[in-house]
Each structure stands twice: as structure tokens, then as C-alpha cells.
Amino acid sequence: MKVGDLVTYEGGSAWYNPNSGSESMPVGVALKIYTHRQEYKEVKPLTRELVEVLWHNGKVVTHDTYEIEVINESR
């Protein structure tokens, strides 16, 4: 996945589903991909790969990359 790719939402029970209330497939553009390190007192640090997506409804939402599928790669 890279910036500019056309993506769709594949997440199941995530806090934000761009398809809710819509019969069409949610489509968006990847704006930023980055790694985020979370640290907790009781466990080892956790690294997550995140993507900011501009959705068809105009909202920009951050998702884990495993929730997003590339449907058309940018050049």
C-alpha cells in the first residue's frame, strides 16, 4: 500500500465503518501510511502500521492497514 492508492474498507467490527448506512462499496484514497509505536506498562511495546484514508463521504479516518484493501494502485 502506498500514498494515492484507491482503497476499500475490509474491517469487521472496527469503530468506524465507512459503509454503514450505504449500499455501495466504500472507496477512499490513502493519504498517509506510517508506523505507530504503542507502549504499555505491563506488556512489550507494540508497533502498528496505520493508514489515513480520505473516504468518499469526505471524512479522513485512520485505520490499521489490515482493515484496508488496495483496489487500484497509484502510479
N, C-alpha and C positions, 0 to 999 in steps of 0.2 A: 504494500500500500504506500502511496506517495501523495504529496500535495497535488490537488487538481483532479484526482481520480473521482469518478462518479460511483457512488456507493449506495447500498441499501441496508436497512436495519434487519439483523438476524437474531437479536437478543430475545430471550424469552420473557423473563419476569423482571426486567430492568425497571428502574424508577421512571424512565421516560421512554415511551414508545411512540415514535412519530406516526405510526399507522393507526393509533387509536382514534376512532371516530371517522375514519376514512376507508373507503373500499379499495382505493388504488394502492399500489406498492409505494412505500415511502422512498423517495430518492433525494440524495443530497450530494454535496461536494466536500471532499476532505480539505480542510483549511490548514491544519497543523497536526503533525504527528510528533509525539515526544514521550520520553520515559519519565515516570514519576516514582520516586522512592518514598515509601511509607515506613515509618519506624514506630514500633510499639514497645512498651516496656517488657512484656512477657515473651515476645517472640523475636525471631531474627528479622532484619529489615526485608521488606517485600518490594520488589520492583514491578511496576505495571506499565504496559505500553498503552498510551491513550491517544485518541484522535478527536480533534474538534471538527464537527460537521455542520455545515450550513444546510439546513433541511429545506424542502420545497415550500414549507409554510413560513419561511423567513427566520426561524429560530436557529441559533447557534448552540449546540449541545456537545458536551464532552462525553465520550463513551470509551470503554475498553475496546481495543482493536478486535478482540474475539467476538464482539457483538455486531461487527460491521463486515459486510461482504462487498468486495470491489466488483462492479458490474461492467465498467468500462474504464480502462486505464488511460490516463492523460499521456501526452507525448513527452 
